[in-house]
Amino acid sequence: MEQPRVTVEQTIPGLAAEIYDDEDHFMKGRRLENVAWPDEWLSHPMFEQVLFDHVQFTQSQLERLEITDAILTNCDFSNCQLEQALFYRVTFKNCNLLGVNLDQAMLNQVTFENCRLDLAALSRLKTKQAVFKGCSLKSASLTDSQTLKVKFEQSDLDDLLITGTWLKNIDLRSCTFEKLSIGEREARGVRVTTEQAATLAALLLGVRVD
């Protein structure tokens, strides 16, 4: 996994509103700290080598958002519309993405660490390498992502909806769930513990393992 190519020394303090100052909605080399930027609408904003800390994007619609070489810490994207977003070498730490819409997003060298993605819409994802570590994806939906290349580590996947997304060779052994909404075809080849296998057998086949 490649890490974001950005350091504090490469950035200067900035304001989220600066994105409007550039005709192409492009921002580079900034530190955005303790910024409230909710309910915004913007088409194709681009951030490169930016450090985000406690930035609130709640309820914003950022179509084709593009973030490259960035670290986002304690940021709030709850209920944001981020269709066709592109994240390249990006790390999310302790971020709230409750109910976020990432339909058709591209995740390349992206890490979500201790993030909340409950009720997130993860449809038609394009992933080259992505990691969800210590995250909550309760009641999220992972649909029609046939080229899924992700790792789930120590995450809560309870009631995750999985349709049209093949989990072959995906390792869920460190994760927890009491229920998964998943079909037999999607579950084929997934790596699970004995206890998780019993749960899946009960869900898919009605088999009871005592």
TIRO-180046 format. One line per field, with one value per residue: residue number from 1; residue in one letter; x, y, z of N, C-alpha, C, O in turn. Coordinates in steps of 0.05 Angstrom, whole numbers, plus 5000, padded with zeros to 4 digits. Layout:
<rs>
seq: [NUM ...]
type: [A ...]
n.px: [X ...]
n.py: [Y ...]
n.pz: [Z ...]
ca.px: [X ...]
ca.py: [Y ...]
ca.pz: [Z ...]
c.px: [X ...]
c.py: [Y ...]
c.pz: [Z ...]
o.px: [X ...]
o.py: [Y ...]
o.pz: [Z ...]
</rs>
This chain:
<rs>
seq: [1 2 3 4 5 6 7 8 9 10 11 12 13 14 15 16 17 18 19 20 21 22 23 24 25 26 27 28 29 30 31 32 33 34 35 36 37 38 39 40 41 42 43 44 45 46 47 48 49 50 51 52 53 54 55 56 57 58 59 60 61 62 63 64 65 66 67 68 69 70 71 72 73 74 75 76 77 78 79 80 81 82 83 84 85 86 87 88 89 90 91 92 93 94 95 96 97 98 99 100 101 102 103 104 105 106 107 108 109 110 111 112 113 114 115 116 117 118 119 120 121 122 123 124 125 126 127 128 129 130 131 132 133 134 135 136 137 138 139 140 141 142 143 144 145 146 147 148 149 150 151 152 153 154 155 156 157 158 159 160 161 162 163 164 165 166 167 168 169 170 171 172 173 174 175 176 177 178 179 180 181 182 183 184 185 186 187 188 189 190 191 192 193 194 195 196 197 198 199 200 201 202 203 204 205 206 207 208 209 210]
type: [M E Q P R V T V E Q T I P G L A A E I Y D D E D H F M K G R R L E N V A W P D E W L S H P M F E Q V L F D H V Q F T Q S Q L E R L E I T D A I L T N C D F S N C Q L E Q A L F Y R V T F K N C N L L G V N L D Q A M L N Q V T F E N C R L D L A A L S R L K T K Q A V F K G C S L K S A S L T D S Q T L K V K F E Q S D L D D L L I T G T W L K N I D L R S C T F E K L S I G E R E A R G V R V T T E Q A A T L A A L L L G V R V D]
n.px: [5017 5014 5034 5004 5034 5051 5069 5072 5108 5104 5058 5014 4974 4905 4840 4776 4744 4778 4778 4742 4767 4800 4794 4788 4773 4814 4859 4920 4972 4956 4936 4879 4843 4798 4751 4687 4646 4594 4537 4550 4553 4588 4621 4667 4712 4782 4834 4900 4957 4940 4925 4875 4840 4793 4751 4689 4644 4591 4530 4543 4547 4590 4607 4643 4689 4758 4814 4882 4941 4933 4915 4863 4836 4793 4748 4684 4640 4587 4527 4541 4542 4580 4588 4623 4673 4745 4798 4865 4922 4906 4889 4841 4827 4795 4746 4679 4635 4581 4526 4545 4549 4581 4578 4603 4655 4727 4778 4843 4899 4881 4865 4821 4816 4793 4743 4675 4627 4574 4512 4530 4532 4561 4568 4582 4637 4705 4763 4832 4869 4851 4838 4800 4804 4791 4741 4670 4619 4564 4502 4513 4517 4543 4549 4547 4602 4646 4701 4727 4779 4799 4816 4790 4798 4791 4740 4671 4620 4567 4503 4515 4500 4509 4512 4519 4574 4634 4665 4710 4769 4772 4787 4755 4764 4782 4742 4676 4609 4539 4501 4497 4476 4475 4487 4493 4527 4558 4585 4619 4683 4701 4741 4734 4724 4713 4668 4644 4633 4593 4553 4544 4527 4478 4451 4451 4435 4401 4420 4433 4483 4506]
n.py: [4976 5042 5102 5167 5221 5269 5320 5358 5399 5409 5438 5494 5536 5539 5557 5527 5553 5573 5540 5559 5601 5586 5575 5524 5497 5477 5456 5458 5436 5453 5463 5446 5462 5451 5469 5488 5466 5455 5429 5443 5452 5428 5418 5372 5385 5390 5365 5366 5340 5356 5368 5349 5366 5356 5375 5394 5368 5358 5335 5354 5361 5336 5328 5282 5288 5296 5271 5271 5245 5256 5266 5254 5272 5260 5280 5299 5269 5257 5235 5256 5268 5236 5218 5183 5196 5203 5175 5176 5151 5162 5173 5161 5178 5163 5184 5207 5177 5167 5143 5161 5171 5135 5121 5090 5105 5111 5077 5079 5057 5069 5081 5068 5082 5065 5087 5110 5080 5067 5050 5068 5078 5038 5030 4999 5004 5019 4989 4989 4983 4979 4990 4974 4986 4971 4993 5012 4985 4978 4958 4979 4983 4942 4938 4910 4912 4886 4878 4877 4896 4894 4899 4877 4892 4875 4898 4920 4887 4880 4864 4880 4893 4854 4849 4826 4829 4799 4760 4728 4702 4745 4764 4755 4742 4770 4803 4823 4800 4790 4782 4777 4805 4769 4733 4664 4659 4706 4697 4656 4628 4664 4680 4656 4648 4588 4595 4639 4615 4580 4616 4639 4593 4584 4630 4626 4575 4557 4522 4494 4497 4465]
n.pz: [5000 4981 5012 5027 4992 5024 5070 5131 5124 5070 5064 5073 5118 5102 5073 5063 5027 4989 4946 4911 4889 4847 4778 4759 4804 4839 4889 4923 4966 5019 5088 5120 5174 5227 5200 5179 5129 5108 5070 5017 4946 4891 4830 4809 4845 4862 4901 4921 4954 5007 5075 5117 5175 5223 5189 5166 5123 5120 5090 5040 4968 4926 4867 4828 4859 4871 4901 4917 4944 5003 5072 5115 5175 5229 5201 5175 5134 5132 5103 5053 4982 4939 4886 4835 4855 4860 4892 4906 4934 4989 5057 5106 5171 5231 5212 5198 5158 5153 5119 5070 4999 4953 4899 4841 4853 4851 4882 4898 4927 4980 5047 5099 5165 5227 5217 5208 5169 5167 5137 5088 5017 4974 4916 4853 4857 4838 4849 4863 4903 4968 5038 5094 5158 5224 5220 5218 5183 5185 5162 5113 5040 4991 4927 4861 4849 4816 4810 4859 4901 4958 5029 5089 5155 5221 5226 5233 5203 5206 5182 5131 5064 5007 4941 4874 4878 4882 4931 4929 4955 4990 5056 5114 5166 5212 5222 5247 5249 5255 5220 5150 5089 5037 4977 4954 4911 4913 4960 4951 4958 4996 5053 5118 5189 5228 5260 5235 5186 5201 5213 5162 5135 5161 5145 5088 5074 5111 5148 5211 5258 5314]
ca.px: [5000 5029 5025 5002 5059 5046 5079 5065 5126 5096 5033 5010 4946 4887 4811 4762 4732 4797 4773 4727 4784 4812 4774 4784 4767 4837 4874 4945 4991 4943 4926 4852 4839 4774 4735 4659 4640 4571 4515 4561 4550 4610 4626 4695 4734 4806 4852 4925 4975 4925 4920 4849 4837 4768 4736 4661 4632 4565 4508 4552 4546 4615 4607 4670 4710 4784 4834 4907 4961 4920 4908 4839 4834 4770 4731 4656 4628 4561 4506 4551 4539 4607 4588 4646 4697 4770 4817 4891 4940 4891 4884 4820 4831 4774 4727 4651 4623 4554 4507 4558 4544 4606 4571 4622 4680 4752 4795 4869 4918 4865 4861 4801 4825 4775 4723 4647 4614 4548 4492 4543 4525 4586 4559 4598 4664 4728 4784 4858 4878 4837 4838 4782 4816 4778 4718 4643 4604 4539 4479 4522 4511 4566 4535 4556 4631 4656 4730 4734 4806 4800 4821 4775 4812 4780 4718 4644 4606 4540 4481 4525 4487 4529 4499 4534 4601 4645 4684 4730 4795 4771 4791 4738 4768 4786 4719 4653 4582 4519 4484 4505 4456 4493 4479 4512 4548 4576 4601 4637 4711 4709 4756 4721 4730 4693 4643 4632 4622 4567 4534 4538 4511 4451 4439 4448 4424 4383 4433 4439 4506 4507]
ca.py: [5000 5067 5123 5194 5236 5296 5325 5384 5418 5414 5451 5519 5538 5549 5557 5511 5571 5578 5523 5575 5622 5576 5570 5495 5486 5461 5466 5442 5444 5468 5450 5455 5453 5462 5484 5479 5471 5437 5436 5456 5438 5434 5398 5365 5398 5374 5371 5351 5345 5371 5355 5357 5359 5366 5390 5384 5370 5345 5340 5368 5346 5342 5310 5276 5297 5283 5277 5257 5250 5271 5253 5266 5263 5270 5295 5290 5268 5243 5241 5270 5255 5236 5201 5184 5207 5190 5178 5164 5153 5178 5160 5172 5169 5171 5201 5199 5175 5156 5148 5173 5158 5133 5106 5092 5117 5097 5076 5069 5061 5084 5068 5078 5072 5073 5105 5100 5080 5055 5059 5079 5066 5032 5016 5000 5014 5010 4989 4978 4974 4994 4976 4983 4976 4980 5009 5003 4986 4966 4964 4992 4967 4938 4926 4912 4919 4860 4877 4887 4890 4908 4884 4885 4884 4882 4916 4910 4885 4870 4871 4891 4882 4849 4838 4831 4834 4772 4761 4707 4708 4766 4752 4768 4728 4788 4821 4813 4804 4771 4777 4789 4801 4760 4709 4642 4664 4727 4687 4634 4633 4682 4667 4662 4630 4566 4608 4655 4596 4570 4638 4640 4569 4588 4651 4619 4548 4549 4501 4500 4483 4467]
ca.pz: [5000 4979 5031 5015 4990 5034 5097 5142 5112 5043 5064 5088 5126 5081 5078 5044 5007 4968 4923 4892 4877 4823 4758 4757 4831 4846 4913 4927 4987 5040 5112 5127 5202 5241 5180 5174 5101 5103 5051 4993 4920 4874 4810 4803 4860 4862 4923 4918 4976 5027 5101 5127 5203 5234 5169 5165 5096 5123 5072 5016 4943 4912 4844 4817 4877 4865 4922 4912 4964 5024 5097 5127 5203 5244 5183 5174 5107 5135 5084 5029 4956 4927 4863 4816 4868 4855 4914 4900 4957 5009 5083 5123 5199 5250 5198 5198 5131 5156 5097 5046 4973 4937 4875 4819 4862 4846 4905 4890 4949 4999 5073 5118 5191 5249 5205 5209 5143 5170 5117 5064 4991 4960 4892 4829 4863 4823 4870 4857 4929 4990 5063 5115 5183 5248 5212 5221 5158 5192 5144 5088 5017 4972 4905 4833 4848 4808 4811 4886 4911 4984 5053 5112 5178 5248 5221 5239 5178 5212 5164 5106 5040 4986 4917 4850 4886 4888 4953 4927 4966 5010 5082 5135 5191 5234 5224 5262 5239 5263 5196 5124 5068 5016 4962 4953 4890 4922 4983 4942 4959 5017 5075 5143 5211 5231 5271 5213 5166 5211 5209 5134 5128 5170 5129 5060 5070 5133 5164 5239 5268 5343]
c.px: [5018 5017 5022 5028 5054 5056 5070 5082 5119 5070 5033 4981 4929 4858 4797 4751 4752 4793 4757 4744 4797 4790 4767 4778 4789 4851 4897 4961 4980 4939 4899 4846 4815 4757 4707 4652 4616 4553 4526 4554 4573 4615 4656 4715 4758 4825 4877 4945 4963 4922 4894 4847 4812 4754 4709 4649 4602 4544 4517 4549 4570 4618 4635 4692 4736 4804 4858 4927 4951 4916 4885 4835 4810 4752 4704 4645 4600 4541 4515 4546 4566 4608 4612 4671 4722 4789 4842 4911 4928 4887 4862 4825 4809 4754 4699 4641 4596 4537 4519 4551 4569 4601 4592 4649 4704 4770 4822 4889 4904 4861 4840 4808 4807 4754 4695 4635 4587 4529 4505 4535 4551 4579 4578 4626 4685 4751 4809 4871 4866 4836 4818 4792 4803 4754 4691 4629 4576 4517 4488 4515 4535 4555 4549 4585 4646 4686 4740 4762 4810 4808 4803 4789 4799 4757 4691 4627 4577 4519 4490 4510 4507 4514 4516 4563 4614 4667 4705 4757 4795 4770 4775 4743 4772 4762 4696 4628 4564 4501 4498 4483 4472 4482 4500 4534 4568 4595 4621 4666 4720 4722 4744 4730 4708 4666 4629 4620 4595 4546 4525 4521 4482 4437 4432 4432 4403 4394 4439 4462 4508 4534]
c.py: [5025 5088 5150 5209 5266 5298 5353 5405 5426 5431 5477 5521 5550 5548 5541 5529 5578 5562 5538 5596 5613 5568 5540 5481 5467 5473 5447 5454 5460 5450 5462 5444 5467 5480 5471 5487 5453 5448 5451 5439 5447 5412 5396 5382 5379 5384 5353 5360 5365 5355 5367 5348 5373 5385 5377 5390 5361 5354 5353 5349 5354 5322 5307 5289 5282 5291 5259 5265 5267 5254 5268 5254 5276 5288 5283 5293 5256 5254 5258 5254 5258 5217 5205 5197 5191 5196 5163 5171 5172 5161 5175 5160 5180 5190 5189 5200 5162 5163 5161 5157 5159 5117 5112 5105 5099 5100 5063 5077 5078 5068 5083 5066 5083 5093 5093 5103 5066 5067 5071 5064 5063 5016 5020 5012 5002 5012 4976 4967 4992 4977 4990 4971 4988 4998 4996 5007 4973 4977 4980 4973 4966 4923 4931 4921 4893 4857 4887 4877 4905 4888 4895 4874 4894 4903 4903 4911 4876 4881 4885 4877 4879 4835 4845 4837 4808 4776 4740 4718 4733 4754 4768 4757 4746 4806 4808 4819 4783 4764 4791 4784 4795 4736 4688 4647 4685 4716 4666 4643 4652 4667 4676 4642 4608 4577 4624 4637 4585 4591 4640 4616 4573 4609 4641 4594 4540 4527 4511 4484 4487 4458]
c.pz: [5000 4998 5016 5015 4997 5062 5105 5129 5084 5041 5079 5096 5104 5090 5056 5021 4985 4943 4902 4878 4851 4803 4755 4783 4840 4870 4917 4950 5009 5065 5119 5154 5214 5223 5178 5146 5093 5080 5026 4969 4902 4855 4805 4819 4862 4885 4920 4940 4996 5052 5112 5157 5214 5214 5166 5137 5097 5102 5046 4992 4927 4890 4833 4833 4872 4887 4918 4933 4987 5048 5109 5155 5216 5226 5182 5146 5109 5116 5060 5004 4941 4903 4845 4828 4860 4878 4907 4921 4978 5034 5098 5151 5217 5237 5199 5169 5132 5132 5072 5021 4957 4911 4853 4827 4854 4871 4897 4912 4970 5024 5089 5145 5213 5240 5208 5181 5144 5149 5092 5039 4976 4935 4868 4834 4843 4842 4859 4882 4950 5014 5082 5141 5207 5242 5219 5195 5162 5173 5119 5064 4998 4948 4878 4831 4842 4809 4838 4894 4937 5006 5075 5137 5204 5245 5227 5214 5182 5193 5139 5082 5017 4963 4892 4855 4895 4910 4952 4936 4985 5038 5103 5163 5215 5239 5240 5247 5250 5239 5172 5104 5043 5003 4961 4933 4900 4944 4975 4943 4980 5040 5102 5164 5212 5241 5250 5192 5175 5208 5180 5125 5137 5153 5100 5056 5091 5150 5192 5249 5298 5353]
o.px: [5034 4993 5035 5043 5053 5053 5062 5073 5127 5061 5051 4964 4938 4852 4806 4749 4743 4802 4759 4736 4805 4770 4745 4778 4783 4856 4894 4963 4992 4937 4898 4843 4812 4751 4705 4652 4618 4554 4512 4549 4576 4613 4669 4733 4754 4831 4875 4948 4973 4916 4892 4852 4810 4746 4706 4645 4591 4541 4500 4550 4572 4631 4649 4712 4735 4810 4856 4930 4960 4912 4886 4832 4807 4742 4700 4640 4590 4537 4499 4545 4574 4627 4620 4687 4720 4796 4841 4917 4937 4881 4864 4825 4805 4745 4695 4638 4589 4533 4504 4548 4578 4618 4599 4663 4701 4776 4822 4895 4914 4855 4840 4807 4805 4749 4692 4633 4578 4529 4491 4531 4562 4583 4589 4636 4682 4758 4809 4883 4870 4833 4818 4789 4803 4748 4690 4626 4565 4514 4471 4508 4546 4552 4560 4592 4657 4696 4760 4768 4822 4807 4801 4793 4795 4755 4688 4621 4564 4517 4475 4508 4520 4505 4526 4576 4604 4685 4718 4767 4816 4755 4780 4728 4765 4763 4697 4625 4572 4488 4508 4472 4480 4469 4524 4557 4592 4617 4638 4674 4744 4716 4743 4743 4688 4645 4605 4599 4577 4523 4501 4502 4464 4413 4411 4417 4390 4379 4447 4461 4510 4538]
o.py: [5028 5090 5155 5209 5284 5279 5369 5427 5447 5438 5481 5509 5567 5541 5542 5520 5588 5569 5532 5607 5629 5556 5533 5457 5445 5498 5422 5478 5480 5425 5486 5420 5492 5502 5447 5510 5438 5471 5468 5415 5471 5388 5415 5393 5355 5408 5329 5384 5386 5331 5391 5325 5397 5407 5353 5413 5357 5378 5363 5324 5376 5301 5327 5298 5257 5315 5234 5289 5290 5229 5293 5230 5300 5308 5259 5314 5245 5278 5272 5229 5280 5202 5228 5209 5167 5219 5139 5194 5194 5137 5200 5136 5205 5209 5165 5222 5147 5187 5171 5132 5180 5101 5135 5115 5074 5122 5040 5100 5100 5044 5107 5041 5107 5113 5068 5125 5054 5092 5084 5039 5082 4992 5042 5028 4980 5034 4954 4946 5016 4953 5014 4946 5012 5016 4972 5030 4960 5001 4994 4950 4987 4899 4952 4937 4880 4834 4902 4853 4927 4864 4920 4850 4918 4922 4879 4933 4866 4906 4900 4853 4898 4813 4868 4849 4797 4792 4734 4738 4741 4735 4791 4763 4738 4822 4784 4840 4760 4743 4813 4762 4813 4719 4694 4641 4681 4725 4659 4662 4658 4644 4700 4622 4610 4570 4623 4644 4582 4585 4644 4619 4565 4606 4647 4591 4519 4514 4534 4459 4510 4458]
o.pz: [5018 5000 4996 5034 4981 5078 5089 5123 5074 5019 5096 5084 5089 5113 5033 4998 4964 4922 4878 4857 4834 4811 4749 4785 4848 4871 4916 4953 5018 5062 5125 5158 5211 5230 5175 5139 5073 5073 5016 4971 4898 4863 4798 4806 4864 4886 4917 4945 5002 5051 5116 5163 5214 5220 5164 5129 5075 5097 5031 4994 4916 4893 4829 4822 4868 4890 4915 4940 4990 5046 5113 5157 5215 5236 5187 5136 5089 5112 5048 5005 4932 4901 4840 4814 4854 4882 4902 4926 4983 5032 5102 5154 5217 5249 5202 5158 5113 5127 5055 5022 4948 4903 4847 4810 4852 4879 4891 4915 4978 5023 5092 5149 5217 5253 5209 5171 5125 5145 5077 5040 4965 4934 4865 4818 4834 4851 4847 4882 4951 5013 5085 5145 5211 5258 5224 5185 5144 5169 5107 5069 4990 4949 4873 4813 4859 4808 4839 4894 4937 5002 5078 5140 5207 5261 5227 5203 5164 5190 5127 5082 5009 4966 4890 4838 4915 4907 4972 4927 4994 5043 5108 5181 5238 5257 5246 5234 5253 5239 5175 5103 5028 5016 4967 4939 4895 4946 4991 4930 4983 5045 5108 5158 5197 5231 5248 5181 5159 5202 5175 5109 5123 5148 5090 5037 5089 5165 5196 5247 5307 5378]
</rs>
